[in-house]
């Protein structure tokens, strides 16, 4: 029988504790790195893309293993906390400019209504007529509410109201500016495509593309969404002069599938949330996503970008103003 002295027992216990501490440090460090790996991954994969869309939430979650490391390694813990704080500041960018420009050419508002929204008439009145916007783009328009547009058809320029157009892809456009060209582009699937419109403002043409690809609820819909985004990216290369691309992209700006452009609402405004699971939490940036976007040609100045809540929808209205460099 082997009897250990008190000092020997203490040494063994210390060794075991050190080994446990080293193991916990390694485990927490791996968890931390795995969280950031998922947050910043750019794999061409359905699940990885959905996870990456939650980058902001994942960065915030990275604080947990970093804080727990305080028990075993203060230096490592503090280093990781500083890194997480830096990533939060980088990701949740504040608005780049609070300066408002008074003399702009066109005011645009766009919103995903949700098909069951009963507040269509009030939204049009408050966000288009009373708000003095020049163009209102509605996504997920419910065709059963077409009668709401009857009176507007005699006062404004409408796209999607006529039966031959039939609100393609759930898109309706109401404009105080003449719509001089209209085109509907459909792919093999009649539910997939986008709308091309040209507006004439004081002899200046604004060529526009409006899109609403499917929400990536399944891998099939995710593939369809990516198809629409790719086709619109190709269309942008063909656009000439002043142009605008607007829509509910159903993806975030840091996704590998996003249509990258030098000028966009997101780059101009900083981080905003236009969709969240709960309307009551939509103002919390960590729980919302920017999936409603606008892209502009370089010769169109973008200003006064912002979002507002809309009754009956889980999306916010995105509004912005355009100024042309040439007239």
C-alpha positions in Angstrom: 0.0 0.0 0.0 1.4 3.4 -1.1 0.8 6.3 1.3 1.4 9.8 -0.1 2.5 12.7 2.0 0.4 15.8 2.2 2.9 17.7 0.1 2.8 15.0 -2.6 -1.0 15.0 -2.6 -1.0 18.8 -3.0 1.4 18.5 -5.9 -0.9 15.9 -7.6 -4.0 18.1 -7.1 -2.2 21.1 -8.4 -1.1 19.2 -11.5 -4.6 17.9 -12.1 -6.0 21.5 -11.7 -3.4 22.8 -14.1 -4.3 20.2 -16.6 -8.0 21.0 -16.2 -7.3 24.7 -16.5 -5.3 24.1 -19.7 -8.1 21.9 -21.1 -10.7 24.6 -20.3 -8.6 27.3 -21.9 -8.3 25.3 -25.0 -12.0 24.4 -25.1 -13.1 28.0 -24.6 -10.6 29.3 -27.2 -11.8 26.7 -29.7 -15.5 27.7 -29.0 -14.5 31.4 -29.5 -12.7 30.8 -32.7 -15.5 28.5 -34.0 -18.1 31.3 -33.4 -16.0 33.8 -35.3 -15.4 31.3 -38.1 -19.1 30.8 -38.5 -19.7 34.5 -38.4 -17.3 35.4 -41.1 -17.5 32.3 -43.3 -18.0 32.7 -47.0 -18.7 29.1 -48.0 -20.9 28.5 -51.0 -23.4 26.5 -48.9 -27.0 27.0 -47.8 -26.6 26.5 -44.1 -23.3 28.3 -43.8 -24.9 31.3 -45.6 -27.8 31.4 -43.2 -25.5 31.2 -40.3 -23.2 34.0 -41.7 -26.3 36.2 -42.0 -26.4 36.2 -38.2 -22.9 37.6 -38.0 -23.8 40.4 -35.6 -25.5 38.1 -33.1 -22.6 35.6 -33.3 -20.1 38.4 -32.6 -22.1 39.3 -29.5 -22.2 35.6 -28.5 -18.4 35.5 -28.7 -18.2 37.5 -25.5 -19.5 34.5 -23.5 -16.4 32.2 -23.9 -14.2 35.2 -23.7 -15.6 36.2 -20.3 -15.5 32.6 -19.0 -11.8 32.5 -19.8 -11.2 35.1 -17.0 -11.2 32.1 -14.6 -8.2 30.5 -16.2 -6.4 33.2 -18.2 -7.0 36.9 -17.7 -4.6 38.0 -20.4 -6.1 35.7 -23.0 -9.6 36.6 -21.9 -9.0 40.4 -22.1 -7.4 40.0 -25.5 -10.4 38.2 -26.8 -12.8 40.7 -25.3 -11.0 43.6 -26.9 -11.1 41.7 -30.2 -14.9 41.1 -29.9 -15.5 44.8 -29.0 -13.5 45.8 -32.1 -15.6 43.5 -34.3 -18.9 44.8 -32.8 -17.8 48.4 -33.6 -16.8 47.4 -37.1 -20.0 45.4 -37.8 -22.6 47.7 -36.2 -21.4 50.8 -38.0 -23.1 54.0 -36.9 -24.7 56.3 -39.4 -22.0 57.8 -41.6 -23.7 61.2 -41.9 -26.5 62.9 -40.0 -26.4 65.9 -42.4 -29.6 66.4 -44.3 -29.6 67.7 -47.9 -32.5 69.9 -48.6 -32.5 70.3 -52.4 -32.7 66.8 -53.8 -34.3 65.6 -57.0 -36.3 62.5 -56.2 -37.5 61.0 -52.9 -38.0 57.3 -52.8 -39.6 55.0 -50.3 -39.8 51.2 -50.5 -41.4 48.6 -48.2 -42.3 45.0 -48.0 -46.0 45.0 -47.0 -46.4 41.3 -46.2 -49.3 39.9 -48.2 -51.8 40.0 -45.4 -51.2 43.6 -44.4 -54.6 45.3 -43.9 -53.1 48.8 -43.7 -52.4 49.4 -47.4 -54.5 52.5 -47.8 -53.0 54.1 -44.7 -49.5 53.2 -45.7 -49.9 54.9 -49.1 -51.5 58.0 -47.6 -48.9 58.4 -44.9 -45.7 57.2 -46.7 -46.4 58.5 -50.2 -49.0 61.3 -50.4 -48.5 63.0 -47.0 -44.7 62.3 -46.8 -44.2 63.9 -50.2 -42.2 61.0 -51.6 -42.0 60.9 -55.4 -41.8 57.1 -55.8 -43.3 54.4 -53.5 -42.3 50.8 -54.2 -44.4 48.1 -52.6 -43.3 44.5 -52.3 -45.6 41.5 -51.4 -48.6 43.4 -52.7 -51.8 41.4 -52.2 -53.8 41.4 -55.4 -57.1 41.2 -53.4 -56.4 44.9 -52.4 -56.1 46.1 -56.0 -59.2 48.3 -55.5 -57.2 50.5 -53.1 -55.2 51.7 -56.2 -58.3 52.6 -58.3 -58.4 56.3 -57.3 -54.6 56.6 -57.4 -54.5 55.4 -61.0 -56.1 58.6 -62.2 -53.7 60.9 -60.2 -50.4 59.2 -60.4 -48.3 56.9 -62.6 -48.7 53.2 -61.6 -46.9 50.0 -62.5 -48.5 46.7 -61.7 -52.0 48.0 -61.5 -53.0 47.1 -65.1 -54.3 43.5 -65.6 -51.7 42.9 -68.2 -48.9 43.6 -65.7 -50.7 42.0 -62.7 -48.2 43.1 -59.9 -45.4 40.8 -61.1 -43.5 39.2 -58.2 -45.8 41.1 -55.9 -44.3 44.5 -57.0 -46.3 47.7 -57.3 -44.8 51.1 -58.1 -46.6 54.4 -57.5 -45.0 57.5 -58.8 -45.5 61.2 -59.2 -42.9 61.1 -62.0 -43.8 59.8 -65.4 -42.9 56.1 -66.1 -41.7 56.2 -69.7 -40.5 52.6 -70.1 -41.7 49.3 -68.6 -40.3 45.8 -68.8 -40.9 42.6 -66.9 -38.1 40.1 -67.1 -39.0 36.5 -66.2 -36.9 33.4 -65.9 -37.9 29.8 -66.5 -39.9 29.9 -63.3 -42.7 32.5 -63.9 -42.4 33.5 -60.2 -38.8 34.5 -60.6 -37.6 37.7 -62.3 -37.4 41.5 -61.9 -39.0 44.7 -63.1 -37.3 47.4 -65.2 -38.8 50.9 -65.2 -37.5 54.2 -66.5 -38.6 57.5 -64.9 -38.3 60.9 -66.6 -37.6 63.8 -64.2 -36.9 67.2 -65.6 -35.5 65.7 -68.8 -33.2 63.3 -66.8 -33.8 59.6 -67.2 -33.6 57.3 -64.1 -33.4 53.7 -65.2 -34.5 51.4 -62.4 -34.6 47.7 -61.5 -36.9 46.4 -58.7 -36.6 42.9 -57.4 -37.9 40.7 -54.6 -36.3 37.2 -54.8 -37.6 34.4 -52.6 -36.9 34.2 -48.9 -34.3 31.4 -48.3 -36.6 29.3 -46.1 -35.5 26.1 -48.0 -32.4 25.2 -50.0 -34.5 25.3 -53.2 -35.7 28.9 -52.5 -32.2 29.9 -51.5 -31.0 28.7 -54.9 -33.8 30.7 -56.6 -32.9 33.8 -54.6 -29.3 33.5 -55.7 -30.4 33.1 -59.3 -32.3 36.4 -59.2 -29.5 38.2 -57.6 -27.0 36.9 -60.2 -29.3 38.0 -63.0 -29.8 41.4 -61.6 -26.0 41.8 -61.2 -25.7 41.1 -64.9 -28.4 43.6 -65.7 -26.6 46.3 -63.7 -23.6 46.0 -66.0 -26.0 46.9 -68.9 -27.6 49.9 -67.3 -26.6 53.3 -68.6 -26.8 56.8 -67.3 -28.5 57.3 -63.9 -29.8 54.1 -62.4 -31.3 52.7 -59.3 -31.7 49.1 -58.1 -34.1 48.6 -55.2 -35.7 45.7 -53.4 -36.1 43.3 -50.6 -32.9 41.3 -51.5 -33.6 38.7 -48.7 -29.9 38.7 -47.9 -27.4 40.8 -46.0 -24.7 43.0 -47.4 -21.9 40.8 -46.1 -23.2 37.7 -47.8 -21.2 36.4 -50.7 -24.4 36.4 -52.8 -25.1 40.1 -52.2 -24.8 42.5 -55.3 -21.8 44.5 -54.4 -21.9 48.2 -55.6 -19.9 51.3 -54.7 -23.0 53.3 -53.8 -25.7 51.7 -51.6 -28.2 52.6 -48.8 -26.2 50.4 -46.4 -22.9 52.0 -47.2 -24.4 55.5 -47.0 -26.4 55.0 -43.8 -24.3 52.5 -41.9 -25.9 49.6 -40.1 -29.7 49.7 -40.1 -32.2 46.9 -39.5 -35.1 46.5 -41.9 -36.4 43.1 -40.7 -36.7 41.2 -37.5 -38.7 38.3 -36.2 -40.5 40.5 -33.6 -41.6 44.1 -34.5 -41.1 45.1 -30.8 -37.4 44.2 -31.1 -36.8 45.7 -34.5 -34.8 48.6 -33.2 -32.3 46.3 -31.5 -29.6 46.0 -34.2 -28.3 42.7 -32.9 -31.8 41.1 -33.4 -32.6 42.5 -36.8 -31.1 42.2 -40.3 -30.6 44.7 -43.2 -32.3 42.8 -46.1 -34.0 45.8 -47.9 -31.6 47.7 -50.1 -30.9 50.3 -52.7 -28.0 50.5 -55.1 -27.1 53.6 -57.2 -24.9 54.5 -60.1 -21.9 56.6 -59.2 -23.3 59.7 -60.8 -26.4 59.7 -58.5 -25.9 61.2 -55.0 -27.6 59.4 -52.2 -28.7 61.2 -49.0 -31.1 61.2 -46.1 -31.3 57.4 -45.8 -33.4 56.1 -43.0 -35.9 53.5 -41.9 -39.4 53.8 -40.4 -41.8 51.3 -38.8 -44.8 50.2 -40.8 -48.0 48.9 -39.3 -48.8 45.3 -40.2 -45.4 44.4 -41.6 -42.3 42.7 -40.1 -40.2 45.0 -42.4 -39.4 48.6 -42.0 -39.9 51.2 -44.8 -36.6 52.2 -46.3 -36.5 55.8 -47.6 -33.8 57.9 -49.3 -33.3 60.8 -51.6 -31.5 61.0 -55.0 -29.7 64.0 -56.6 -28.5 63.9 -60.2 -25.1 65.3 -61.1 -26.2 66.3 -64.6 -29.5 67.8 -65.6 
